[in-house]
Amino acid sequence: MSGKRSTLAPWLAAAILLLLGGMALLLAGCDLPTLEPPASPEATTPTEPSPEAPTALPTDLVTPAATPVSAITLTVWTTEAFSPTQVLTSGQVLAQRVADFEAENSDVRVGFVLKKPYGKGGILDYLLTTALAVPDLLPDLAILDVEELGAAVQAGVVQPLDDLLPRDLVDDLYPFAREAATYEGQLMGVQFQADLDHLVYDSGRLTVPPRSWPGVLSSSATYVFPAGDRSGLVNDSFLVQYLAVRPWPSGAGSDETFLEADSLTTVLEFYHDGITRGVFPAEILDHRTTEDCLSTYRAGEASLAQVSAHNYLVEHEELPRAAVAPIPAIRGAASPLSRGWVLVLVSTDAERQDLAVELITGLVAPETNAAWNRAVNYLPTRQSAIGSLDQADSYIRFIDQQLQAARPRPRVANYAQVAALLQTAVEDVITGAATPEEAAAQVIESSP
């Protein structure tokens, strides 16, 4: 046995060498890809974005072009709703506009960093904390709820746009959009999306909708609006009526206060009269949102409802008898309060500012502003954007009038405390716990 093993080993070795050589020649003749070792688990584990390490969406999600080594990357902090990766048409509109911008600026790329819209870890929170901790990691642009713009302005993290934006763009914004973004005479952002409330009524039950409080109170039609609290605060529906009674600021002087007893009593009496006459349902405090109002209207339990333009645009095809009208106020149509989102400039570098403003200008171009908002059933903020829509559509003409009349929510010192007191007054009057005079006096007495 030992002899056989000594003579067989050289033969086996030679055979193995020949086999390996043949395989090497075979593999050399095939253009096989090189396999890389798999990434480690640590490299693929997602992490929560933080001010120390913001996580940007890959640029190729915006445009397939390769990023030049020397390219400038403009960073935009945004939310999923305003992202080029959004599966809705709005994402396609945004992606196309960004692609056009990059094509016109071959050495520039746009990177989007997704944040939550509100609260801890939201865009405003990140702007404020990053400005304090690592300002070099601040973005060039950001998108904010217009109600949070004041906090960003106060913190000094956004830059004025008056000397940077084309004058015709600023002049083309609806008045509410300019007012909402203007602080101490400076334009601090560009509102690009809006929403507001109006009346929807059943044209099968009502030939003409009420135009003022007397029309509402003399009608037998049930009317619903958001009377319940909004996170403990009074709803904008109350502010709309209050500002119709007491326009503010009126220009009477810098010492003018927002709260005034007689004006408060007048609005609370309207609420009281509506309840006692059965025009407002007893469950009106359960209506906290315009969606609640639309649900009641859709169920046939109300002939008049305060809804948002967004509500109506989403569902109008399912409401065949629905017609629209302004919100009735004390002496006629009320001015609706606007809501929406604003683009802000964060960068302080002159070159990056110029590029960022060019991007802003493209994003709010009339056709883009119209298409972007139409895709998500919201309202544009440029008058020429409305002009590009179908003027034969009666709703377009109506909403243009509403946008012209709209105004942003008033800036009131200690707003949260004031709004909480107003909601208590509304609830006390509706439930009968206090008369309108008593409730108004309590607000004045307790106001900061």
Buried (B, 14 or more C-beta within 10 A) or exposed (E): EEEEEEEEEEEEEEEEEEEEEEEEEEEEEEEEEEEEEEEEEEEEEEEEBBBEEBEBBEBEBBBEBEBEEEBBEBBBBBBEBBBBBBEEEBBBBBBBBBBBBBEEBEEBBBBBBBBBBBEEEBBBBBBBBBBEEBEEBBBBBBBBBBBBBBBBBEEEBBBBBEEBBEEEBBEBBBBBBBBBBBBEEEBBBBBBBBBBBBBBBBBEBBEEBBBBBEBBBEBEBBBBBBBBBBEEBBBBBBBBBBBBBBEBEEEEEEEEEBBBEEBBBBBBBBBBBBBEEEBBBEEBBEBBBBBBBBBBBBEEEBBBBBBBBBBBBBBBEEBEEBBBBBBBBBEEBBBBBBBBBBBBBBBEEEEBBEBBBBBBBBBBBBEBBBBBBBBBBBBBBBBBBBBBBEEEEEBEEBBBEBBEBBBBBBEBEEBEBBBBBBBBBBBBBBEEEBBBBBBBBBBBEEBE
